[in-house]
Amino acid sequence: MRTVLYGIGVMGLVLFAGVVQAASLRVSPTNLEMTVPGSAGILTLTNEAKRPINVQIRVFRWTQVNGAEQLDPTNDVVVSPPSTSLSANKDYAIRVLRVAKKPVVGEESYRVIVDELPDPSRKKAGAVTLVVRYSIPVFFKDQDATPPKVDWGIAKTKGSLVLTARNTGDMRLRLADVQLTQQGRVLGAREGLVGYVLGGASMQWPIAGGHSVSAGSIGLKAQSESGLLNADIAISGR
């Protein structure tokens, strides 16, 4: 069964009735990558509050279908423990382990979802508490996995420019700080993490309005895990 979790990025905030307070949970690192035969990694949870907090940790298989993110329950990768109470100002190690017997082909992608659970004892009428959700990318790859090979496209859809990416490599590509230009003009930009295109998948992201686009190609400038990315892209669609 497909599971949809809003805020598939590194962190999200969920609002609950209760005392107004700052987020107290931290998770590091922001992603895990293991090359088989290695099958285990460690996430460190830190409680920066002055009181204990309860957390729940779940893992989902992460795929991209028809240009959309999809998270599905899985038994191929587990976390230990799946829930815990974190003492004040303490670090806690969470083990992420691939237990599937089938070999990894290319790269497998997962998301570990870490939720800080609301504390009912701290509820107060008319107030708000901020509860944190982290979504941590986890990758298992074989030693022969091919690097990302992305074909870029620009579609003009309903007056907007949409950046499309089709990855025929095995490994994912992480895209951040995207800028689209044409003839020296900046058409649009998105700062920070824009998203991933997983191996063998396609994705698309709206970047800018398309009213001032002329004939010809558009320049793409962005950051990836391997450094600066530049490409000239033909326009398709209307």
C-alpha positions in Angstrom: 0.0 0.0 0.0 1.3 3.4 -0.9 2.0 5.8 1.9 2.0 9.6 1.4 4.0 11.6 4.0 3.9 15.4 3.4 7.2 17.2 3.6 9.5 14.6 2.0 12.5 16.9 2.5 14.9 16.8 5.4 12.7 18.3 8.0 9.1 19.4 8.5 7.1 21.0 11.3 3.8 19.7 12.5 1.5 21.9 14.6 -0.3 20.5 17.7 -2.3 22.3 20.4 -0.1 22.9 23.4 2.6 25.1 24.8 4.6 27.2 22.4 8.1 25.9 22.2 11.1 25.6 19.9 11.9 22.4 18.1 14.1 20.3 20.4 15.0 17.3 18.2 18.0 17.1 16.0 19.0 14.3 13.6 22.4 13.7 11.9 23.7 13.1 9.4 21.2 14.4 6.8 21.6 11.3 4.6 23.1 7.9 4.7 24.9 6.0 1.9 26.1 2.4 2.2 28.0 0.4 -0.5 27.3 -3.4 -0.2 28.4 -5.7 1.3 28.0 -2.9 4.0 24.4 -3.0 5.1 24.2 -0.8 8.3 24.4 2.8 9.2 23.9 5.0 12.2 21.7 8.1 12.8 22.3 10.2 15.8 19.2 11.7 17.5 19.9 14.6 19.9 17.4 16.0 22.4 18.3 19.7 23.0 15.4 20.2 25.4 15.5 20.3 29.2 13.0 17.5 29.4 12.6 14.0 27.9 11.0 13.7 24.5 9.4 10.6 22.8 10.2 9.8 19.2 9.0 7.3 16.6 11.3 6.0 13.8 9.9 4.4 10.6 11.5 3.4 7.3 9.9 3.4 3.8 11.0 2.3 0.4 11.3 5.5 -1.7 10.5 5.5 -5.4 9.4 8.0 -8.0 6.5 7.0 -10.3 5.3 9.2 -13.2 7.2 12.2 -11.8 5.8 11.9 -8.3 7.4 10.8 -5.0 6.1 7.6 -3.5 6.9 6.0 -0.1 5.8 2.4 0.6 6.1 0.3 3.8 9.0 -2.1 3.6 10.6 -5.0 5.5 13.8 -4.9 3.5 15.3 -2.3 5.8 14.7 -1.9 9.6 15.5 0.6 12.3 16.5 -0.2 15.8 14.9 0.8 18.0 11.6 1.9 16.3 10.7 4.2 19.1 12.4 5.5 22.2 12.4 8.2 24.9 15.3 10.6 24.7 16.7 12.0 27.9 17.3 15.8 28.1 20.6 17.0 26.4 21.5 13.5 25.3 22.5 11.8 22.1 21.0 8.5 21.0 22.2 6.1 18.2 19.6 4.6 15.8 20.8 1.7 13.7 19.6 1.5 10.1 20.0 -2.1 8.8 19.3 -3.7 5.4 18.0 -7.2 6.2 16.8 -8.3 2.8 18.6 -11.4 1.4 18.2 -10.4 -2.3 21.3 -8.5 -3.6 21.2 -4.8 -4.3 21.0 -4.0 -8.0 22.2 -0.5 -8.8 21.0 1.6 -6.0 18.0 1.2 -3.6 16.5 4.3 -2.0 14.7 4.6 1.3 13.5 7.3 3.7 13.8 7.1 7.4 11.0 9.2 9.0 11.8 10.4 12.6 8.8 12.0 14.4 8.9 13.8 17.7 5.7 12.8 19.4 3.5 15.4 21.1 3.5 15.4 24.9 -0.2 15.4 26.1 0.8 16.5 29.6 2.0 19.8 28.2 -1.2 20.8 26.4 -2.7 24.2 27.1 -5.8 25.5 25.4 -5.3 28.2 22.8 -1.5 27.6 22.5 0.6 25.8 19.9 3.5 23.5 20.1 5.9 22.7 17.2 6.6 19.1 16.7 9.4 18.1 14.3 9.4 15.5 11.5 12.7 14.5 9.8 12.8 12.6 6.5 16.3 11.2 6.0 17.4 9.8 2.6 19.1 6.4 2.9 20.8 4.7 -0.1 22.2 1.2 -0.5 24.2 0.7 -3.7 26.3 -2.1 -5.3 29.9 -1.5 -6.2 29.1 -1.5 -9.9 26.3 1.1 -9.7 26.6 3.6 -12.5 26.6 7.4 -11.7 23.6 9.5 -12.6 23.1 10.2 -16.3 20.4 12.8 -16.6 18.6 14.1 -19.7 17.2 17.6 -19.0 14.2 19.2 -20.5 12.2 22.4 -20.2 8.4 22.3 -20.8 6.3 25.4 -20.9 3.1 24.4 -19.2 0.2 26.7 -18.3 2.4 29.7 -18.5 5.1 28.3 -16.3 8.5 26.7 -17.0 8.9 23.2 -15.7 12.3 21.6 -15.4 12.2 17.8 -16.3 14.9 15.2 -15.5 15.2 11.6 -16.8 17.9 9.7 -15.0 19.1 6.6 -16.9 22.0 5.9 -14.5 21.8 3.7 -11.4 22.5 6.4 -8.8 20.4 9.4 -7.7 21.1 13.0 -8.5 20.5 15.7 -5.9 19.5 19.1 -7.3 19.8 22.4 -5.4 20.1 26.1 -6.1 18.6 26.0 -9.6 18.8 29.0 -11.9 17.3 29.2 -15.4 18.7 31.9 -17.8 18.2 32.9 -21.4 20.3 35.5 -23.3 21.8 36.8 -20.1 18.4 37.2 -18.3 17.5 35.2 -15.2 14.1 33.6 -15.9 13.7 32.1 -12.5 15.5 30.4 -9.6 14.9 28.2 -6.6 17.3 28.3 -3.7 18.2 25.4 -1.5 17.2 21.8 -2.1 14.9 21.4 -5.1 14.8 17.6 -5.0 16.2 14.3 -6.2 15.8 12.3 -9.4 16.4 8.6 -8.5 18.2 6.1 -10.7 16.0 4.9 -13.5 13.3 7.5 -12.7 12.0 10.8 -14.0 11.0 14.0 -12.1 9.8 17.5 -12.8 9.9 20.8 -10.9 8.2 24.1 -11.6 10.9 26.8 -11.6 9.6 30.1 -13.1 6.9 31.9 -15.1 7.3 31.4 -18.8 5.8 34.6 -20.2 9.1 36.2 -21.2 10.7 33.2 -22.8 11.8 33.6 -26.4 12.8 30.9 -29.0 16.0 29.0 -28.5 17.5 27.2 -25.6 17.5 27.9 -21.8 20.6 27.6 -19.6 20.5 25.5 -16.5 22.8 26.2 -13.6 22.6 24.2 -10.4 24.4 22.4 -7.6 24.6 18.6 -7.4 26.4 16.2 -5.0 29.3 16.2 -7.5 29.5 20.0 -7.8 28.4 22.7 -10.2 26.0 21.6 -13.0 25.5 23.5 -16.3 23.4 22.5 -19.3 21.7 24.1 -22.3 18.2 22.8 -22.7 15.7 23.0 -25.6 12.2 24.2 -24.9 9.2 22.0 -25.5 5.5 22.5 -25.2 3.6 25.7 -25.3 
